[in-house]
Amino acid sequence: MGRRVALAAGVGALLGLAWWGVFALISSGAVCSFEDWGCLGTFVMTVPVFAVVAAALGWVALRSLGVSRAGLVAVPATLMSVVAMVLLLGLPFLAFLVFAALYSLIAVLTR
């Protein structure tokens, strides 16, 4: 079980770093304009796309690492992490901790 939790935490941390990178890019204005609804619109469209892509990548990564029932870990952990990060909007640097903690928690609960 320790291996399962460690692998899940590692995958979650990598997805959290991806969250941080994507939303740091958006908040810098490099991919949107600060006029009208530019960056807010980009953020609103990116959150669900990121959630789906991250859940799929987490599932594939955990499955390729040999974690049993990888989908039961990846999908709920990603959705919970995305909701938590939307609520912690001003603290994107905590993304890797939130993703890693929730991935490892769900890995323990679904063993």
C-alpha atoms as a printed R data frame, in Angstrom:
    type eleno elety resid chain resno       x      y       z
1   ATOM     1    CA   MET     A     1   0.000  0.000   0.000
2   ATOM     2    CA   GLY     A     2   2.903  2.384   0.622
3   ATOM     3    CA   ARG     A     3   3.998  2.076  -3.002
4   ATOM     4    CA   ARG     A     4   0.473  2.874  -4.205
5   ATOM     5    CA   VAL     A     5   0.261  5.988  -2.028
6   ATOM     6    CA   ALA     A     6   3.747  7.184  -2.994
7   ATOM     7    CA   LEU     A     7   3.073  6.759  -6.713
8   ATOM     8    CA   ALA     A     8  -0.279  8.523  -6.396
9   ATOM     9    CA   ALA     A     9   1.333 11.395  -4.481
10  ATOM    10    CA   GLY     A    10   4.035 11.714  -7.144
11  ATOM    11    CA   VAL     A    11   1.548 11.800 -10.005
12  ATOM    12    CA   GLY     A    12  -0.588 14.277  -8.070
13  ATOM    13    CA   ALA     A    13   2.404 16.521  -7.431
14  ATOM    14    CA   LEU     A    14   3.277 16.563 -11.129
15  ATOM    15    CA   LEU     A    15  -0.302 17.457 -12.042
16  ATOM    16    CA   GLY     A    16  -0.249 20.174  -9.385
17  ATOM    17    CA   LEU     A    17   2.884 21.639 -10.940
18  ATOM    18    CA   ALA     A    18   1.108 21.562 -14.310
19  ATOM    19    CA   TRP     A    19  -1.823 23.468 -12.736
20  ATOM    20    CA   TRP     A    20   0.564 26.039 -11.330
21  ATOM    21    CA   GLY     A    21   2.291 26.466 -14.689
22  ATOM    22    CA   VAL     A    22  -0.897 26.785 -16.717
23  ATOM    23    CA   PHE     A    23  -2.470 29.322 -14.425
24  ATOM    24    CA   ALA     A    24   0.760 31.277 -13.932
25  ATOM    25    CA   LEU     A    25   0.832 31.585 -17.716
26  ATOM    26    CA   ILE     A    26  -2.761 32.837 -17.755
27  ATOM    27    CA   SER     A    27  -2.281 35.312 -14.900
28  ATOM    28    CA   SER     A    28   0.832 36.762 -16.525
29  ATOM    29    CA   GLY     A    29  -1.236 37.828 -19.525
30  ATOM    30    CA   ALA     A    30   0.945 35.947 -22.002
31  ATOM    31    CA   VAL     A    31  -1.997 34.037 -23.486
32  ATOM    32    CA   CYS     A    32  -4.761 36.591 -22.943
33  ATOM    33    CA   SER     A    33  -5.380 40.296 -22.765
34  ATOM    34    CA   PHE     A    34  -6.316 42.168 -19.625
35  ATOM    35    CA   GLU     A    35  -9.012 44.060 -21.515
36  ATOM    36    CA   ASP     A    36 -12.690 43.180 -21.160
37  ATOM    37    CA   TRP     A    37 -13.082 39.563 -20.030
38  ATOM    38    CA   GLY     A    38  -9.909 38.241 -21.662
39  ATOM    39    CA   CYS     A    39  -8.037 36.539 -18.818
40  ATOM    40    CA   LEU     A    40 -11.156 35.708 -16.821
41  ATOM    41    CA   GLY     A    41 -12.717 34.105 -19.891
42  ATOM    42    CA   THR     A    42  -9.530 32.147 -20.519
43  ATOM    43    CA   PHE     A    43  -9.516 30.959 -16.903
44  ATOM    44    CA   VAL     A    44 -13.197 29.930 -16.996
45  ATOM    45    CA   MET     A    45 -12.658 27.920 -20.183
46  ATOM    46    CA   THR     A    46  -9.376 26.382 -19.031
47  ATOM    47    CA   VAL     A    47 -10.574 24.973 -15.675
48  ATOM    48    CA   PRO     A    48 -12.906 22.260 -17.065
49  ATOM    49    CA   VAL     A    49 -10.499 21.418 -19.891
50  ATOM    50    CA   PHE     A    50  -7.665 21.060 -17.395
51  ATOM    51    CA   ALA     A    51  -9.813 18.887 -15.121
52  ATOM    52    CA   VAL     A    52 -10.645 16.428 -17.909
53  ATOM    53    CA   VAL     A    53  -7.127 16.306 -19.329
54  ATOM    54    CA   ALA     A    54  -5.507 15.983 -15.879
55  ATOM    55    CA   ALA     A    55  -7.879 13.187 -14.842
56  ATOM    56    CA   ALA     A    56  -7.111 11.290 -18.046
57  ATOM    57    CA   LEU     A    57  -3.354 11.840 -17.710
58  ATOM    58    CA   GLY     A    58  -3.428 10.849 -14.043
59  ATOM    59    CA   TRP     A    59  -5.358  7.693 -14.892
60  ATOM    60    CA   VAL     A    60  -2.933  6.732 -17.664
61  ATOM    61    CA   ALA     A    61   0.112  7.543 -15.525
62  ATOM    62    CA   LEU     A    62  -1.095  5.537 -12.538
63  ATOM    63    CA   ARG     A    63  -2.159  2.640 -14.756
64  ATOM    64    CA   SER     A    64   1.221  2.578 -16.513
65  ATOM    65    CA   LEU     A    65   2.933  2.535 -13.104
66  ATOM    66    CA   GLY     A    66   0.948 -0.574 -12.161
67  ATOM    67    CA   VAL     A    67  -1.440  0.976  -9.643
68  ATOM    68    CA   SER     A    68  -4.616 -1.083  -9.397
69  ATOM    69    CA   ARG     A    69  -7.932  0.723  -9.871
70  ATOM    70    CA   ALA     A    70  -6.133  3.790 -11.184
71  ATOM    71    CA   GLY     A    71  -9.342  5.401 -12.396
72  ATOM    72    CA   LEU     A    72 -10.839  5.316  -8.909
73  ATOM    73    CA   VAL     A    73  -7.859  7.329  -7.721
74  ATOM    74    CA   ALA     A    74  -7.315  9.718 -10.624
75  ATOM    75    CA   VAL     A    75 -10.828 10.932 -11.406
76  ATOM    76    CA   PRO     A    76 -12.125 11.882  -7.934
77  ATOM    77    CA   ALA     A    77  -8.733 13.158  -6.765
78  ATOM    78    CA   THR     A    78  -8.396 15.414  -9.802
79  ATOM    79    CA   LEU     A    79 -11.918 16.775  -9.493
80  ATOM    80    CA   MET     A    80 -11.486 17.442  -5.762
81  ATOM    81    CA   SER     A    81  -8.106 19.081  -6.380
82  ATOM    82    CA   VAL     A    82  -9.468 21.349  -9.094
83  ATOM    83    CA   VAL     A    83 -12.341 22.456  -6.863
84  ATOM    84    CA   ALA     A    84  -9.915 23.076  -3.988
85  ATOM    85    CA   MET     A    85  -7.608 25.109  -6.213
86  ATOM    86    CA   VAL     A    86 -10.481 27.217  -7.524
87  ATOM    87    CA   LEU     A    87 -11.368 27.975  -3.902
88  ATOM    88    CA   LEU     A    88  -7.688 28.741  -3.178
89  ATOM    89    CA   LEU     A    89  -7.474 30.980  -6.228
90  ATOM    90    CA   GLY     A    90  -4.901 33.375  -4.810
91  ATOM    91    CA   LEU     A    91  -2.495 30.602  -3.790
92  ATOM    92    CA   PRO     A    92  -1.492 28.736  -6.974
93  ATOM    93    CA   PHE     A    93   1.883 27.766  -5.496
94  ATOM    94    CA   LEU     A    94   0.040 25.337  -3.182
95  ATOM    95    CA   ALA     A    95  -1.234 23.333  -6.154
96  ATOM    96    CA   PHE     A    96   1.387 20.590  -5.983
97  ATOM    97    CA   LEU     A    97   0.700 20.074  -2.264
98  ATOM    98    CA   VAL     A    98  -3.084 19.982  -2.726
99  ATOM    99    CA   PHE     A    99  -2.922 17.588  -5.686
100 ATOM   100    CA   ALA     A   100  -0.361 15.319  -3.964
101 ATOM   101    CA   ALA     A   101  -2.315 15.233  -0.695
102 ATOM   102    CA   LEU     A   102  -5.643 14.463  -2.334
103 ATOM   103    CA   TYR     A   103  -4.177 11.853  -4.690
104 ATOM   104    CA   SER     A   104  -2.529 10.060  -1.753
105 ATOM   105    CA   LEU     A   105  -5.697 10.329   0.372
106 ATOM   106    CA   ILE     A   106  -7.862  8.827  -2.363
107 ATOM   107    CA   ALA     A   107  -5.233  6.118  -2.943
108 ATOM   108    CA   VAL     A   108  -5.530  5.132   0.714
109 ATOM   109    CA   LEU     A   109  -9.340  5.218   0.662
110 ATOM   110    CA   THR     A   110  -9.650  3.077  -2.497
111 ATOM   111    CA   ARG     A   111  -7.092  0.372  -1.736
